[in-house]
Amino acid sequence: MTSFTNYKVPYTPDERYTKRVAYFSMEFAIHQPLKIYSGGLGFLAGSHMRSAYELKQNLVGIGILWKYGYYDQARNQDQTLQVQWNEKIYNFLEDHNIKFQINIHDHPVWVKAYYLNPDTFKSAPIFLLSTDLPENDYISQTITHRLYDANVATKVAQFILLGVGGAKLMDELGFDPQVYHLNEAHGFSAAFYLYKKFGNKEDVRKRLVFTTHTPEEAGNEKHDIYLCQKMSYFCGIPLDEVRKLTGIYDDQFNHSLAALRFARLANGVSELHGHVSRAMWGKYEGICSIIHITNSQNFRYWADKQLYYAAEENNEDNFIDRKWFLKKRSFDAVADQTGKLFDPNVLTIVWARRFAGYKRADLITRDKQRFEALLSNQKYPVQIIWAGKPYPVDYPAISDFNYLVNLSKNYRNVAVCIGYELSLSKRLKQAADIWLNNPRVPREASGTSGMTAAMNGAVNFSTDDGWIPEFIHNGHNGFVIPKADYANMSVHDQDEYDLRKLYEILEGDILPLYYERPDLWRQIMKNGMKDVRFRFESGRMADEYYRLLYNAI
């Protein structure tokens, strides 16, 4: 029977991974029924937890139990986006009556921790914090209602809950982590809790490591320092002392900068992102070293094993049949949503991920003439599917989504799906011949959707950003838009260049290959499948976190 007063992971840790680690993340995409994630950060954390379990690492996850999840993506009568907030109920989370109080806004708030048993979804153990309790006033209850709440004070309260609440939970459980790993800076308030506990910065630093996912400074969370103080973010430490500890003397508290000054070591999430991060933060004094550990995804959860068996056995007929079946089954799900039934024999392009401006969901549509020609091409027919969730108050992203919905009404071979979560994500990767990814370089820190697409026989076609420079050999295991001198280009010129190159490669290389040289096309698919499995599987990543981050002195 697991003890929650002297907690240990309920399996014997592998001797390579005995150091006790607490992994803090605002979101975890573990499995479709547990809707506590929005996008890539959660998908990454979910794969990390699954591989930590497979490798028997001495690690626990700490997250938040979002009562309404991120949101449910529904449709208005005209098919445009509707945001819904529906209560989620989970009978598979265990309630061991783990309850304690933390201060938020100088006010004691009750916190309950629910337990995700490793056996439930084959993940490292995860503790999910909730304030949605009858002992709390209504305002305190709402802290754990919505992931990334748009209200600034609520968001700061969520950061306090994750950081201070997570660190205090570890004390309540007696787990005594040797490493506190912050996956993004949302949980950085843990550093102030630990500073109060140990009484000095050095004892915090030797235990704290930090993963940054944001390749531009503007994207890093900043909040008014006086609001943070009022909300009890600094655990009662006087503001003058906070300024000395963090080196932040202006009125905006930059969580990532503070984390880089407190942590022993930090990492970016791709080789390129490591370079970008060092250049971006290098102008600040007192930051820790930033290495890189490239994001990866869990093979056991994501890959279509039958497709891999057929490839390994060189059984060409089985390989062709399996991909055809995966496409057909996925198209049933698309037809169920949109009324459009696609043809498994036709080249299918999928663009599916979180909707954000820099990811340029609509890029391929911006040259109207070429887009029209592409969709009406009789010789090389094409089908396109879009899917993804915009942040519920990111109105430009919602506008992009609705533009594509309305555009799709004009074409039989264009569809836009809603509800882009783990299950639909896997289906659309199985539907894809081309997994289209065209973020504005260098805005994508890593971008992992293409990894799981390759694990399902989709060929990556991408701008040269994030993990892509480490993976794609153009024409061998995918296709890449060659980098231009983006640093000296306007945004408009960069978009124009990428759009022109996108069509050149699509029309000149991809379509003729797919239709006229199917044997070579399948070889490119298999090369991508093989390369992604050996270099971008999250077992490699989870191992590197121990070797390069947790155990590094």
C-alpha positions in Angstrom: 0.0 0.0 0.0 1.4 3.4 -1.0 2.1 5.7 2.0 1.3 9.4 1.4 3.1 10.5 4.6 6.5 9.1 3.5 5.9 8.9 -0.2 8.1 6.9 -2.6 7.4 6.1 -6.2 5.5 2.7 -6.3 8.2 0.9 -8.3 11.9 0.3 -7.7 13.8 3.1 -9.5 16.5 2.1 -12.0 20.0 2.7 -10.6 20.7 5.3 -13.3 17.7 7.4 -12.2 17.6 7.3 -8.4 17.8 11.0 -7.8 14.4 12.2 -6.5 12.9 14.7 -8.9 9.7 16.8 -8.7 8.6 18.0 -12.2 6.4 21.1 -12.2 4.2 21.8 -15.3 1.0 23.8 -15.8 -0.3 21.1 -18.2 0.1 17.4 -18.9 -1.3 15.6 -22.0 -1.2 12.1 -20.6 -4.2 10.5 -22.3 -7.4 11.7 -24.0 -9.8 11.4 -21.0 -7.6 13.7 -18.8 -8.2 17.1 -20.3 -5.7 19.3 -18.5 -3.6 20.6 -21.4 -3.7 23.1 -24.2 -0.9 22.3 -26.6 2.8 21.5 -27.1 4.0 22.1 -23.6 1.4 19.5 -22.3 2.2 17.0 -25.1 5.8 17.2 -24.2 5.2 16.8 -20.5 2.9 13.8 -21.2 5.5 12.0 -23.2 8.1 12.8 -20.6 6.0 11.2 -17.9 5.4 8.1 -20.0 9.1 7.6 -20.7 9.9 8.3 -17.0 7.6 5.4 -16.2 9.1 3.1 -18.8 12.6 3.9 -17.6 11.6 3.6 -14.0 12.8 7.0 -13.0 12.5 8.3 -9.4 10.3 11.3 -10.6 6.9 12.7 -9.8 4.9 15.2 -11.8 3.1 18.1 -10.2 0.3 19.8 -12.1 -3.1 21.3 -11.6 -6.6 19.7 -11.9 -8.4 22.1 -14.2 -12.1 21.9 -13.5 -13.1 23.1 -17.0 -9.9 22.0 -18.7 -8.5 24.4 -21.3 -11.9 24.7 -22.9 -14.1 22.6 -25.2 -13.9 23.6 -28.8 -17.4 23.6 -30.3 -19.1 25.2 -33.3 -21.6 28.0 -33.8 -24.5 27.4 -36.1 -22.4 28.6 -39.1 -19.5 26.2 -38.1 -17.3 29.0 -36.7 -15.6 28.5 -33.4 -17.5 28.4 -30.1 -15.8 28.3 -26.8 -17.5 26.1 -24.2 -16.6 25.6 -20.5 -17.8 22.2 -19.3 -17.0 20.6 -16.0 -14.8 17.6 -16.1 -15.3 14.6 -13.8 -12.6 11.9 -13.4 -13.2 8.6 -11.5 -9.7 7.4 -12.2 -7.9 10.0 -10.0 -7.3 8.8 -6.5 -8.3 11.0 -3.5 -6.1 10.1 -0.5 -7.3 13.2 1.4 -4.1 15.1 0.9 -5.0 18.6 2.1 -3.0 21.6 3.2 -3.1 25.4 3.1 -1.0 28.0 1.3 -1.3 31.8 1.3 -2.7 33.5 -1.7 -3.4 37.3 -1.5 -2.5 37.1 2.3 -5.3 34.7 2.7 -5.2 31.0 3.6 -6.4 28.8 0.7 -7.1 25.1 1.0 -5.4 22.9 -1.5 -6.2 19.2 -2.3 -3.9 16.9 -4.2 -5.4 14.2 -6.4 -3.2 11.3 -7.4 -2.8 9.8 -10.8 -1.5 6.3 -10.2 1.3 5.2 -12.5 -0.7 2.1 -13.5 -3.7 4.0 -14.7 -2.1 5.4 -17.9 1.5 4.0 -17.6 3.0 7.3 -16.6 5.2 8.5 -13.7 3.1 9.3 -10.7 1.4 12.7 -10.9 -0.2 14.9 -8.2 -2.8 17.3 -9.4 -3.7 20.3 -7.2 -7.2 21.7 -6.8 -8.6 24.7 -4.9 -12.2 23.8 -6.0 -13.2 22.9 -2.4 -16.1 23.8 -0.2 -13.7 25.1 2.4 -12.6 27.9 0.1 -14.5 31.1 -0.8 -15.7 31.3 -4.4 -12.8 33.4 -5.7 -10.3 30.9 -4.3 -12.3 28.0 -5.9 -12.0 29.6 -9.3 -8.1 29.5 -9.3 -8.2 25.9 -10.7 -11.2 26.4 -13.0 -9.5 27.3 -16.3 -6.0 26.6 -17.6 -4.3 29.9 -18.4 -7.2 32.1 -17.1 -7.3 35.4 -18.9 -7.7 37.3 -15.6 -4.2 38.5 -14.6 -4.7 38.1 -10.8 -6.2 34.6 -11.3 -3.2 33.7 -13.5 -0.7 34.8 -10.8 -2.7 32.8 -8.2 -2.3 29.8 -10.5 1.4 30.3 -10.6 1.5 30.5 -6.8 -0.6 27.3 -6.6 1.7 25.4 -8.9 5.0 26.6 -7.4 4.3 27.2 -3.7 1.6 24.6 -3.6 3.7 22.0 -5.4 6.8 22.6 -3.2 4.7 22.4 0.0 3.0 19.2 -1.2 6.4 17.6 -1.5 7.0 18.5 2.2 3.6 17.2 3.2 4.3 13.9 1.4 7.9 13.7 2.8 9.2 13.0 -0.8 12.1 15.5 -0.2 13.1 16.1 -3.9 16.8 16.5 -4.7 15.8 18.3 -7.9 12.9 20.7 -8.5 12.5 20.9 -12.3 10.4 23.8 -13.6 8.9 23.0 -17.1 8.6 26.6 -18.1 8.6 29.4 -15.4 4.9 29.1 -14.3 6.0 27.3 -11.1 8.8 29.7 -10.2 7.2 30.8 -7.0 8.5 27.4 -5.6 11.9 29.1 -5.4 10.6 31.6 -2.8 9.0 28.8 -0.8 12.3 27.0 -0.8 14.3 30.1 0.0 12.1 30.6 3.1 12.6 26.9 4.0 16.4 26.8 3.6 17.2 30.4 4.5 19.7 31.0 1.7 19.8 31.1 -2.1 22.6 28.5 -2.6 20.5 25.7 -1.1 17.7 26.6 -3.5 20.0 26.9 -6.5 21.6 23.5 -6.1 18.2 21.9 -6.3 16.5 24.0 -9.0 16.7 23.4 -12.8 14.6 25.2 -15.5 13.4 24.4 -19.0 12.6 27.4 -21.1 10.3 26.9 -24.2 9.9 30.5 -25.4 12.3 31.7 -28.1 11.5 35.4 -27.8 11.5 37.7 -24.8 8.1 39.2 -25.4 6.5 35.7 -25.0 7.9 35.2 -21.5 5.5 35.8 -18.7 5.9 39.2 -16.9 3.6 40.5 -14.2 3.5 43.7 -12.2 5.8 43.2 -9.3 3.5 44.9 -6.8 0.6 42.7 -7.9 2.8 39.6 -7.3 3.7 41.0 -3.9 0.1 41.7 -3.0 -0.9 38.1 -4.2 1.8 36.6 -1.8 3.8 35.3 -4.8 7.0 36.0 -2.8 5.9 34.1 0.3 6.2 37.2 2.5 9.8 38.0 1.6 10.2 41.8 1.5 10.3 43.4 -1.9 13.8 44.8 -1.4 15.1 41.4 -0.7 13.2 39.9 -3.7 14.9 42.5 -5.9 18.3 41.6 -4.5 17.7 37.9 -5.0 16.4 38.2 -8.5 18.3 41.2 -9.8 14.9 42.6 -11.1 14.7 46.3 -10.2 12.0 47.5 -12.5 8.2 47.1 -12.0 7.8 44.1 -14.3 8.6 40.8 -12.7 10.0 38.5 -15.4 9.5 34.9 -14.2 11.9 33.4 -16.8 14.7 35.8 -16.0 14.3 35.2 -12.3 14.3 31.5 -12.9 17.5 31.8 -15.0 19.1 33.7 -12.1 18.0 31.2 -9.4 18.5 27.9 -11.3 21.7 25.8 -11.2 21.2 24.9 -14.9 18.7 25.5 -17.6 17.9 24.1 -21.0 16.3 25.0 -24.3 14.3 22.4 -26.1 16.2 22.1 -29.4 19.7 22.7 -30.6 18.6 25.8 -32.4 16.5 27.0 -29.4 19.6 26.6 -27.2 21.5 29.0 -29.5 18.5 31.4 -29.6 18.1 31.3 -25.8 21.8 32.0 -25.1 21.8 34.9 -27.5 18.5 36.3 -26.1 19.3 36.1 -22.4 23.1 36.6 -22.7 22.7 40.4 -22.2 21.6 39.8 -18.7 24.0 39.4 -15.8 23.9 36.5 -13.4 22.0 33.9 -15.4 22.9 30.2 -15.3 24.2 28.2 -18.2 21.7 27.2 -20.9 22.2 23.8 -22.6 19.8 22.1 -24.9 17.8 18.9 -24.7 15.7 18.4 -27.8 12.1 17.6 -27.2 10.8 14.2 -28.1 7.7 12.1 -28.1 6.8 8.7 -26.7 6.9 5.9 -29.3 4.8 3.4 -27.4 1.9 5.8 -27.1 2.1 7.5 -30.5 3.5 5.2 -33.1 1.4 2.9 -35.4 3.2 -0.4 -34.6 1.7 -2.3 -37.6 3.1 0.3 -40.0 6.5 -0.2 -38.4 6.3 -4.0 -38.5 5.5 -3.8 -42.2 8.4 -1.5 -42.9 10.8 -3.6 -40.8 9.7 -6.8 -42.7 10.0 -5.0 -46.1 6.4 -6.1 -46.7 5.5 -3.5 -49.2 1.9 -4.7 -49.7 1.2 -4.6 -46.0 2.8 -1.2 -45.7 0.6 0.3 -48.4 -2.5 -1.4 -47.1 -1.9 -0.2 -43.5 -1.4 3.5 -44.5 -4.4 3.3 -46.7 -6.5 1.9 -43.8 -5.2 4.5 -41.4 -6.2 7.3 -43.8 -9.6 5.8 -44.5 -10.4 5.4 -40.8 -9.3 8.9 -40.1 -11.4 10.3 -42.9 -14.5 8.8 -41.3 -13.8 11.0 -38.2 -13.3 14.0 -40.5 -16.5 13.2 -42.4 -18.4 12.8 -39.1 -17.5 16.4 -38.2 -17.6 18.1 -41.5 -19.7 16.1 -43.9 -16.7 15.8 -46.3 -15.6 12.3 -47.1 -12.1 12.2 -48.4 -10.3 9.7 -50.7 -7.5 7.6 -49.2 -5.8 7.5 -52.6 -5.4 11.3 -52.8 -2.4 13.1 -51.3 -3.5 14.6 -48.0 -1.9 17.7 -46.5 -2.6 18.2 -42.8 -1.9 21.4 -40.8 -2.9 20.7 -37.2 -1.6 22.2 -33.9 -2.3 25.1 -31.6 -3.5 28.2 -33.5 -1.0 31.1 -32.9 -0.1 33.9 -35.2 3.5 33.0 -35.8 2.5 29.4 -36.8 0.8 30.9 -39.9 -2.1 28.4 -40.3 -3.3 30.2 -43.4 0.0 30.6 -45.1 -0.7 28.2 -48.0 -4.0 30.1 -48.7 -2.3 33.5 -49.1 -1.5 33.1 -52.8 -5.1 32.8 -54.1 -4.1 31.9 -57.6 -1.8 29.1 -56.7 -4.1 27.8 -53.9 -6.9 27.6 -56.4 -4.7 25.8 -58.9 -3.5 23.4 -56.2 -7.1 22.4 -55.2 -8.4 22.0 -58.7 -5.4 20.1 -60.0 -6.8 17.0 -61.9 -3.4 15.4 -62.5 -2.2 15.6 -59.0 -5.2 15.9 -56.7 -4.8 17.2 -53.2 -6.9 17.3 -50.0 -6.2 19.6 -47.1 -7.3 19.3 -43.4 -6.8 21.9 -40.7 -7.4 21.5 -37.0 -6.3 23.2 -33.8 -7.3 25.2 -30.8 -6.8 29.0 -30.6 -6.4 30.4 -27.1 -10.0 31.3 -26.1 -9.3 35.1 -26.0 -6.7 35.3 -28.8 -9.1 37.0 -31.2 -6.7 37.2 -34.1 -6.1 33.4 -33.9 -9.8 32.8 -33.6 -10.3 35.0 -36.6 -7.7 32.9 -38.6 -9.6 29.7 -37.6 -13.0 31.1 -38.7 -11.5 32.4 -41.9 -10.4 28.8 -42.8 -13.8 27.4 -41.8 -15.5 29.8 -44.1 -12.9 29.2 -46.9 -13.5 25.4 -46.6 -17.2 25.8 -47.4 -16.1 26.6 -51.0 -14.2 23.3 -51.6 -15.1 19.7 -51.5 -11.5 18.8 -50.7 -10.8 21.2 -47.7 -12.0 20.5 -44.2 -11.5 22.1 -40.8 -11.9 20.0 -37.6 -12.5 21.0 -34.0 -11.6 19.3 -30.7 -7.9 19.0 -31.4 -6.8 16.8 -28.5 -4.8 13.7 -28.2 -7.2 11.3 -30.0 -7.9 13.6 -33.0 -4.2 14.5 -33.1 -3.3 10.8 -33.6 -6.0 10.3 -36.2 -4.9 13.3 -38.2 -1.3 12.2 -38.2 -2.5 8.9 -39.5 -4.5 10.8 -42.2 -1.6 12.8 -43.3 0.7 12.1 -46.3 2.2 15.6 -45.7 2.5 17.1 -42.2 2.7 20.8 -43.0 4.5 23.0 -40.5 5.3 26.6 -41.4 6.2 28.7 -38.4 8.0 32.0 -38.8 11.7 31.1 -38.1 13.0 31.3 -35.3 9.7 31.5 -33.4 9.2 27.8 -32.8 11.3 26.6 -29.8 10.9 22.9 -30.8 7.5 21.9 -32.2 7.0 18.2 -31.6 3.9 17.4 -33.7 6.0 16.4 -36.7 7.7 13.7 -34.6 4.4 11.9 -33.9 3.3 12.5 -37.4 6.4 10.7 -38.7 5.6 7.8 -36.3 2.4 7.4 -38.3 3.9 7.5 -41.7 3.4 11.2 -42.5 6.2 13.0 -44.3 7.3 16.3 -42.7 7.3 19.4 -44.8 8.4 22.4 -42.7 10.2 25.7 -42.4 13.7 25.1 -40.9 12.8 25.8 -37.3 12.8 24.1 -33.9 13.8 20.5 -34.0 13.6 20.3 -37.9 17.3 21.3 -38.5 18.3 18.3 -36.4 16.0 15.9 -38.4 15.2 16.7 -42.0 17.6 15.8 -44.8 15.7 17.4 -47.7 14.3 14.8 -50.0 15.6 11.9 -47.9 13.2 11.8 -44.8 11.1 14.9 -45.4 11.1 18.3 -47.1 12.3 21.6 -45.7 12.0 25.2 -46.9 15.7 26.5 -47.0 16.5 29.3 -44.6 16.9 32.8 -46.0 18.5 35.7 -44.3 15.5 36.1 -42.1 17.2 38.4 -39.6 17.4 41.1 -42.3 13.9 40.6 -43.7 10.7 42.3 -42.8 7.9 40.0 -41.6 6.1 40.6 -44.9 9.2 39.6 -46.9 9.8 36.5 -44.8 6.2 35.4 -45.3 6.4 36.0 -49.1 9.7 34.1 -49.4 8.4 31.1 -47.3 5.1 31.0 -49.3 6.9 31.1 -52.7 9.3 28.3 -51.6 6.4 26.3 -50.1 4.7 26.1 -53.5 7.9 25.5 -55.4 8.7 22.4 -53.3 5.1 21.2 -53.2 4.5 21.5 -57.0 8.0 20.7 -58.1 9.0 17.9 -55.8 6.3 16.5 -53.5 3.3 16.1 -55.9 5.3 14.4 -58.8 7.0 12.1 -56.3 3.8 11.0 -54.6 2.0 10.2 -57.8 4.7 9.2 -60.2 7.3 7.6 -58.0 5.4 5.9 -55.2 8.2 3.5 -54.4 10.5 6.5 -53.7 7.8 8.2 -51.7 7.4 5.2 -49.5 11.1 5.1 -48.9 11.0 8.8 -47.7 8.2 7.8 -45.4 10.2 4.9 -44.0 13.3 7.0 -43.6 11.4 9.5 -41.5 9.8 6.8 -39.4 13.2 5.2 -38.7 15.0 8.5 -38.0 12.4 9.8 -35.7 12.2 6.6 -33.7 15.9 6.5 -32.9 16.6 10.2 -32.3 13.4 11.8 -31.2 11.9 9.2 -28.9 11.2 10.5 -25.4 13.2 7.7 -23.7 16.3 9.4 -25.1 15.0 12.8 -23.8 14.1 11.5 -20.3 17.5 9.9 -20.0 19.2 13.1 -21.1 17.3 15.1 -18.5 18.9 12.9 -15.8 22.4 12.8 -17.3 22.7 16.4 -18.5 20.4 18.4 -16.1 19.6 16.5 -12.9 22.9 14.7 -12.3 25.2 17.5 -13.7 27.2 19.1 -10.9 
